[in-house]
Amino acid sequence: MKEKFLANSLYVHFPFCRHLCNYCDFFKRVPQSQSEVVDFHALLELQKEQLDQILFNENTNIGKLKSLYFGGGTPSLWGESGALFWNNFTQQHQISLADDCEFTMELNPGSWKKSDLEHWKRLGLNRISMGMQSLDQRFIKILDRVHNREDALQTLEMLKHSKLNFSVDFMLGLPHSKSYKRDIIAELKEVLTFNPSHLSLYILTVKSNYVHQKDIPDEEYIEDEYLTVANFLKEHGFEHYEVSNFAKPGFRSFHNSQYWKQESTLALGPSATGFLKESQIRFKWKESDQPDIENLNDEELKLEKLFLQLRTDEGLSVDDFKSESRPAFLKLAQNWQEARQLGQWENGRFRLGAKGYLVMDSLLNELMAHDLA
């Protein structure tokens, strides 16, 4: 009998928010009635049936989950009724958590109740990803966030005493940062007093019709802000392990690392994307029970792997390339290190530093131009 493959990471997309911020293009909406949440629950049931069929076809089983991630949207709004639904859902579908499962829920300031979190903690929730973006009230308002600075501080205080592992999201390159003289280091210093184990810092990317497009700072300012933040967090004991992610030792996001290592990750919910490593397929849900399925060939996966390794501190080694390509890679890496100071060799692997992460796309293009990818 042929051995079954196992997938042990699951992402669930909760598509509802209290408010639609002016910069965000994730799939979400403001529910007009409780019936929309009920419809979402029904959709998850239908999608699970289709997921089971995909897994059967691809000779894969759901193992005990080592990571479970609720993203959105604002899944902290799912509340007690969501916890009840999820408990019944997992029992019905025999989904269980490994003893060391990392169970993450995204949470926004002002969009949670302590009593709701207690229900989720009883189901295994042990990690929070808090979407804060800034601690400066001026920028909170510019980003059209529904919370205020006091909400953010109150949430940080709750997390500090909750015994939950937690991460905080920040944004760089915000509109008016230059003219308002944003002091992001002061914001970070204040956040660090609450002892987060992880920080994610994303450069704001928006469409051309963004309402504050003309007020976004220039590239030189954004690059300097990124390098300043990266150096500050490194000095405070954080590992810069991915372009936008910093963690205290032992607190890297296991779930996100599964994506970056091209490991199988299951997905449910509108717009959620899953990947089956052994089958080389990627599937993405719409607002229906029928996913789009993409078959990936070896060349596509190889290129993706190089890109993912470049964006993390796994880096690249000569073993990642064909023997005839290795001299060319070594020459490129020497240029990246010595002439451009973009990274360095460590334990046989070339790893980018913060300066290298800023030009990562162009470095991948250099690999492709030399026919190395």
C-alpha positions in Angstrom: 0.0 0.0 0.0 1.4 3.4 -1.0 2.5 5.6 1.9 0.3 8.6 2.5 1.8 12.1 2.7 1.0 14.3 5.7 0.0 18.0 5.8 0.1 19.5 9.3 -0.3 23.3 8.8 -3.7 25.0 8.3 -4.5 28.6 7.4 -8.1 29.8 7.9 -9.2 33.2 6.4 -11.8 35.1 8.4 -13.1 37.7 5.9 -14.8 40.3 8.2 -13.6 43.6 9.7 -15.3 46.4 11.7 -14.0 48.9 9.2 -12.2 48.9 5.8 -9.0 50.8 6.2 -8.0 53.0 3.2 -4.7 51.2 2.4 -5.7 47.5 2.8 -6.4 45.3 -0.2 -6.8 41.9 1.6 -10.1 40.2 1.0 -12.5 41.4 3.6 -15.8 43.2 4.2 -17.9 44.7 7.0 -20.8 42.2 7.8 -24.2 43.7 7.7 -25.9 41.0 9.7 -25.1 37.8 11.7 -26.4 35.8 8.8 -23.2 36.6 6.9 -21.1 34.9 9.5 -23.5 31.9 9.4 -23.0 31.8 5.6 -19.2 31.9 6.2 -19.5 28.8 8.5 -21.5 27.0 5.8 -18.8 27.9 3.3 -16.1 26.4 5.4 -18.1 23.2 5.6 -18.4 23.1 1.8 -14.8 23.9 1.3 -13.7 21.2 3.7 -15.6 18.6 1.6 -13.7 19.8 -1.5 -10.4 19.9 0.4 -10.9 16.3 1.5 -11.4 15.4 -2.1 -8.2 17.1 -3.1 -6.3 15.4 -0.4 -7.7 12.0 -1.4 -6.7 12.6 -5.0 -3.2 13.6 -3.9 -2.7 10.8 -1.4 -2.4 13.2 1.5 -3.9 13.2 5.0 -4.3 15.9 7.6 -1.9 15.1 10.4 -2.0 16.6 13.9 -1.6 20.3 13.3 1.8 21.8 14.1 0.5 25.2 13.1 -3.0 26.7 12.9 -3.3 30.3 11.8 -6.4 32.5 11.7 -5.9 35.5 9.4 -8.2 38.0 7.8 -9.9 40.3 8.1 -10.0 40.5 11.9 -10.5 37.0 13.2 -10.5 38.2 16.8 -14.1 39.4 16.0 -15.1 35.7 15.5 -15.7 35.7 19.3 -17.4 33.1 21.4 -19.7 31.9 18.7 -16.7 31.4 16.4 -15.0 29.3 19.1 -18.1 27.2 19.5 -18.3 26.7 15.8 -14.6 25.8 15.4 -14.7 23.4 18.3 -17.6 21.5 16.6 -16.0 21.8 13.2 -12.7 20.2 14.4 -14.5 17.4 16.2 -16.7 16.6 13.3 -13.7 16.6 10.8 -11.3 15.0 13.3 -8.8 17.8 13.2 -6.6 17.9 16.2 -3.6 19.9 17.4 -0.1 18.5 18.1 1.1 19.1 21.7 3.5 21.7 20.4 1.1 23.3 17.9 1.6 27.1 17.3 -2.0 28.4 17.2 -2.1 32.0 16.0 -5.0 34.5 15.7 -4.7 37.9 14.2 -6.1 40.6 16.4 -6.6 44.4 16.1 -6.8 46.9 18.9 -10.3 47.6 19.9 -11.6 44.5 18.2 -11.4 41.9 20.9 -13.0 40.8 24.2 -11.0 39.2 26.9 -13.8 36.6 27.5 -13.7 35.6 23.8 -10.0 35.1 24.0 -10.4 32.8 27.0 -12.7 30.6 24.9 -10.1 30.4 22.1 -7.3 29.7 24.6 -9.2 26.7 25.8 -9.1 25.4 22.2 -5.4 25.8 22.1 -4.8 29.4 21.1 -1.3 30.4 22.2 -0.1 33.1 19.9 -1.5 36.5 18.8 -0.5 38.6 15.8 -1.5 42.2 16.6 -2.1 44.6 13.7 -1.0 47.9 15.1 1.0 49.6 12.3 1.9 52.7 14.4 1.7 54.0 18.0 1.6 57.6 16.8 -2.0 58.8 16.8 -1.3 61.0 13.7 -0.4 58.0 11.6 -3.1 55.8 13.0 -5.6 58.4 11.7 -3.9 58.7 8.3 -4.2 55.0 7.9 -7.9 55.2 8.6 -7.6 52.7 11.4 -10.7 52.3 13.5 -8.7 52.1 16.8 -6.7 54.9 18.6 -3.4 55.0 20.4 -5.1 54.2 23.8 -6.7 51.1 22.3 -3.3 50.0 21.1 -1.7 50.5 24.5 -4.6 48.8 26.3 -4.2 45.8 24.0 -0.4 45.6 24.5 -1.0 45.7 28.3 -3.5 42.8 28.0 -1.1 40.8 25.9 1.8 41.5 28.3 -0.1 39.8 31.1 -1.9 37.2 29.1 0.8 34.6 29.0 0.3 34.4 25.2 3.2 34.6 22.8 2.6 37.7 20.7 3.8 39.5 17.6 3.2 43.1 16.7 2.8 44.5 13.1 4.3 47.8 12.2 4.3 49.7 8.8 7.2 51.7 7.3 7.0 54.4 4.6 3.7 55.9 5.9 2.2 59.0 4.3 3.6 62.2 5.7 6.4 60.4 7.6 8.9 62.8 6.3 7.0 66.0 6.8 5.6 64.9 10.2 9.0 63.7 11.3 7.8 60.3 12.4 10.0 58.8 15.2 9.5 55.1 14.6 12.4 54.2 17.0 10.5 56.0 19.8 7.4 54.0 18.9 9.4 50.7 18.9 11.0 51.5 22.2 7.6 52.0 23.8 6.3 48.7 22.3 9.3 46.8 23.5 8.5 47.7 27.1 5.5 45.3 26.7 7.9 42.4 25.8 6.7 41.1 22.4 8.5 38.1 21.2 8.1 38.9 17.5 7.8 42.0 15.3 6.7 42.3 11.6 7.6 45.5 9.8 6.1 45.9 6.4 6.8 48.7 3.9 3.5 50.2 2.8 2.5 49.2 -0.7 -0.6 50.7 -2.3 -2.3 51.1 -5.6 -1.8 54.2 -7.8 -5.1 55.7 -6.8 -4.4 55.5 -3.0 -5.8 58.6 -1.3 -2.5 59.6 0.2 -0.3 58.5 -2.7 1.3 61.9 -3.2 2.3 62.0 0.5 4.2 58.7 0.6 7.9 59.4 1.3 10.6 58.8 -1.3 12.5 55.6 -1.7 15.6 57.0 -0.1 13.7 57.9 3.1 12.0 54.5 3.2 15.3 52.6 2.7 16.9 54.6 5.5 13.9 54.0 7.8 14.1 50.2 7.1 17.8 50.0 7.8 17.5 52.1 11.0 14.7 49.8 12.3 16.6 46.6 11.3 19.7 47.8 13.1 17.7 48.9 16.2 16.0 45.5 16.6 19.2 43.6 16.0 20.8 45.6 18.8 17.9 44.7 21.1 18.3 40.9 20.6 15.9 40.3 17.7 16.9 38.0 14.8 16.2 39.4 11.3 15.2 36.1 9.9 13.0 37.2 7.0 12.7 40.4 5.0 9.9 41.8 7.2 10.2 39.6 10.3 12.2 39.9 13.5 12.0 37.4 16.4 13.6 36.8 19.7 15.6 33.5 19.7 13.2 30.6 19.7 10.2 32.7 18.7 10.2 32.7 14.9 6.8 32.2 13.3 6.6 28.5 12.6 3.5 28.8 10.4 5.0 31.4 8.1 8.3 29.5 8.0 6.3 26.6 6.5 5.5 28.8 3.5 9.1 30.0 3.2 10.4 26.5 3.3 7.9 25.3 0.7 6.2 22.9 3.1 2.6 21.7 2.6 0.1 24.2 4.0 -3.7 23.6 3.9 -6.1 26.5 3.6 -9.8 27.3 4.1 -11.8 30.5 3.7 -12.3 32.9 0.8 -9.0 34.0 -0.8 -7.0 31.5 1.3 -4.2 29.7 -0.6 -2.8 26.2 0.1 0.1 24.2 -1.2 0.9 20.5 -1.4 4.6 19.9 -1.6 4.7 16.4 -2.9 2.0 16.9 -5.5 3.4 20.3 -6.6 0.0 22.0 -6.6 -1.2 25.3 -5.3 -4.9 25.9 -4.7 -6.8 29.1 -4.0 -10.3 29.5 -2.8 -12.7 32.1 -4.0 -16.0 32.9 -2.4 -17.2 29.5 -3.3 -16.5 25.8 -2.6 -14.5 25.4 -5.8 -10.8 26.3 -5.7 -8.5 27.3 -8.5 -5.8 24.7 -8.8 -2.4 25.4 -10.2 0.0 22.7 -11.2 3.6 23.8 -10.7 6.5 22.3 -12.6 10.0 21.7 -11.3 11.5 24.8 -12.9 8.8 27.1 -11.3 9.3 25.5 -7.9 13.1 25.8 -8.2 12.8 29.5 -9.0 10.4 30.0 -6.1 12.7 28.2 -3.7 15.6 30.4 -4.6 13.5 33.5 -4.1 12.2 32.2 -0.7 15.7 31.3 0.5 16.9 34.8 -0.5 14.2 36.4 1.5 15.1 34.4 4.7 18.3 33.9 6.6 18.4 30.4 5.1 20.2 32.0 2.2 21.9 30.2 -0.7 24.7 27.7 -0.9 26.6 26.3 -3.9 24.6 23.1 -3.5 21.5 25.0 -4.6 22.9 25.2 -8.1 24.0 22.8 -10.8 27.7 22.0 -10.7 28.4 24.0 -13.9 26.6 27.0 -12.5 28.4 27.1 -9.2 31.5 29.2 -10.3 29.2 31.9 -11.6 27.2 31.9 -8.4 30.3 32.2 -6.3 31.4 35.2 -8.4 28.0 36.9 -8.0 28.0 36.3 -4.3 31.5 37.7 -4.0 30.3 40.9 -5.7 27.3 41.1 -3.4 29.5 40.8 -0.4 32.6 42.7 -1.2 31.6 45.4 -3.6 28.1 46.0 -2.6 28.0 44.8 1.1 24.6 43.2 0.7 25.3 40.1 2.8 27.9 37.6 3.9 28.9 33.9 4.0 28.0 32.1 7.2 28.5 28.3 7.6 28.7 27.7 3.9 25.6 29.8 3.0 25.4 33.3 1.6 22.8 35.3 3.6 21.6 38.7 2.8 21.6 41.5 5.4 19.1 44.3 5.7 20.7 46.2 2.9 20.5 43.1 0.6 16.8 42.5 1.5 16.0 46.0 0.0 17.2 44.9 -3.4 16.3 41.2 -3.2 14.2 41.3 -6.4 17.0 42.7 -8.5 19.4 40.0 -7.1 17.0 37.3 -8.2 17.0 38.9 -11.6 20.8 38.8 -11.6 20.6 35.1 -10.9 18.2 34.6 -13.8 20.3 36.8 -16.1 23.2 34.4 -15.5 20.9 31.5 -16.1 21.5 30.3 -12.5 17.8 30.2 -11.4 
